[in-house]
Amino acid sequence: MKPDDRSTEMAKRTTTSIARKAQAKAEADFATWLMLAKLGSFDDLPKDAQAWLEGYQARLGQMPESEAMLATIREIYAAYYTGMGGDGNAPALARDLPPTPDNVVALKDVRAAKAARPAASTAPRSRLPFPPLLIFAAMVAALVAIKFAFGS
């Protein structure tokens, strides 16, 4: 392996690492901001968070909620990627990529697999507080018997 290959591989790992961190942070921050805004704390959010949420709100009038959310998260992710030191444009989010044929499960396959499984027992289960309560009761009985036997 040439030294240039190592540095290229290291740069790819670094870029991928930054992208993953930026994506996770963008998704978590957006979910947190959205929850806080729904709870009435919009004014307490940082100005940039308020701007992202206002952009999200504007998108809701133009597209379905899932698309508006993805578009907003993509923008936040791109900003975080650059802020974390990522070079160039942020790589595509994993959610943006179309599913590969190997990764797609047909609904009929799932139904067939469920039908092939044996049915669970329909007999009602006994709901005894078995292990913890019985062990505790046995220990208390043993202590009482010891105290009674030795007269302590």
C-alpha positions in Angstrom: 0.0 0.0 0.0 1.4 3.4 -1.0 1.5 6.2 1.5 -1.0 8.2 -0.7 -3.5 5.3 -0.4 -3.3 5.4 3.4 -3.9 9.1 3.5 -6.8 8.8 1.1 -8.3 6.0 3.1 -7.8 8.0 6.3 -9.5 11.0 4.8 -12.5 8.9 3.7 -12.8 7.5 7.2 -12.7 11.0 8.7 -15.2 12.3 6.2 -17.5 9.3 7.0 -17.1 9.8 10.7 -17.9 13.5 10.5 -20.9 12.8 8.3 -22.3 10.2 10.7 -21.8 12.5 13.7 -23.4 15.5 11.8 -26.3 13.4 10.7 -27.0 12.0 14.2 -26.7 15.5 15.8 -29.0 17.0 13.1 -31.7 14.4 13.7 -31.5 14.6 17.4 -31.4 18.4 17.5 -34.3 18.7 15.1 -36.4 16.3 17.1 -35.6 18.1 20.4 -36.4 21.5 18.9 -39.6 20.3 17.4 -40.7 18.8 20.7 -39.8 21.9 22.7 -41.7 24.1 20.2 -44.7 21.9 20.5 -44.5 22.2 24.3 -44.6 26.0 24.0 -40.9 26.8 24.5 -40.2 28.1 21.0 -39.0 31.5 22.3 -36.5 29.8 24.6 -34.8 28.1 21.6 -31.6 29.5 20.1 -32.1 31.8 17.1 -30.7 29.3 14.6 -33.1 26.6 15.9 -36.0 29.0 15.6 -34.9 29.7 12.0 -34.7 26.0 11.1 -38.2 25.4 12.6 -39.6 28.4 10.7 -38.2 26.9 7.5 -39.8 23.6 8.4 -43.1 25.3 9.0 -42.9 27.0 5.6 -42.2 23.7 3.9 -45.2 22.0 5.5 -47.5 24.2 3.3 -45.7 23.0 0.2 -45.0 19.3 0.8 -46.0 16.4 3.1 -44.7 16.3 6.7 -42.2 13.5 6.1 -40.6 15.3 3.1 -40.5 18.7 4.9 -38.8 17.0 7.9 -36.2 15.3 5.7 -35.5 18.5 3.8 -35.0 20.4 7.0 -32.8 17.7 8.5 -30.7 17.7 5.3 -30.1 21.4 5.6 -29.2 21.2 9.3 -26.9 18.2 8.5 -25.1 20.1 5.8 -24.5 23.0 8.1 -23.3 20.7 10.9 -21.1 18.8 8.5 -19.4 22.0 7.4 -19.2 23.3 11.0 -17.5 20.0 12.1 -14.8 20.4 9.5 -16.2 18.3 6.7 -14.6 19.0 3.3 -16.8 20.0 0.4 -20.5 19.1 0.2 -21.9 16.8 2.8 -22.4 13.3 1.6 -25.9 12.1 0.9 -27.8 11.0 4.0 -28.4 7.2 4.3 -32.2 7.9 4.2 -31.9 9.8 0.9 -30.4 6.8 -0.9 -32.8 4.5 -2.7 -33.1 1.0 -1.2 -31.0 -1.7 -2.8 -32.9 -4.7 -4.1 -31.0 -6.9 -1.6 -32.3 -4.8 1.2 -36.0 -4.8 0.3 -38.4 -7.4 1.8 -41.6 -8.1 0.0 -44.7 -7.9 2.1 -45.9 -11.3 0.9 -42.6 -12.8 2.2 -43.2 -11.3 5.6 -46.8 -12.7 5.7 -45.6 -16.1 4.6 -43.0 -16.2 7.3 -45.6 -15.3 10.0 -48.0 -17.9 8.7 -45.2 -20.6 8.9 -44.5 -19.9 12.6 -46.4 -22.1 15.0 -49.2 -20.3 16.9 -48.6 -19.3 20.4 -50.3 -21.3 23.2 -53.8 -20.0 23.8 -53.8 -21.3 27.4 -53.9 -18.5 29.9 -50.7 -18.0 31.8 -50.7 -18.1 35.6 -49.8 -14.7 36.9 -48.2 -15.7 40.2 -45.6 -13.4 41.6 -43.4 -16.5 41.6 -39.7 -16.0 42.0 -39.2 -12.8 43.9 -42.2 -13.1 46.3 -41.7 -16.8 47.0 -38.0 -16.4 47.6 -38.6 -13.5 49.9 -41.3 -15.4 51.8 -39.0 -18.4 52.2 -36.2 -16.2 53.5 -38.5 -14.6 56.1 -39.9 -18.0 57.2 -36.3 -19.3 57.5 -35.3 -16.3 59.7 -38.3 -16.7 61.9 -37.6 -20.4 62.3 -34.0 -19.8 63.2 -34.9 -17.1 65.7 -37.6 -19.4 67.3 -35.2 -22.3 67.4 -32.3 -20.4 69.0 -34.5 -18.1 71.1 -32.8 -14.9 70.1 
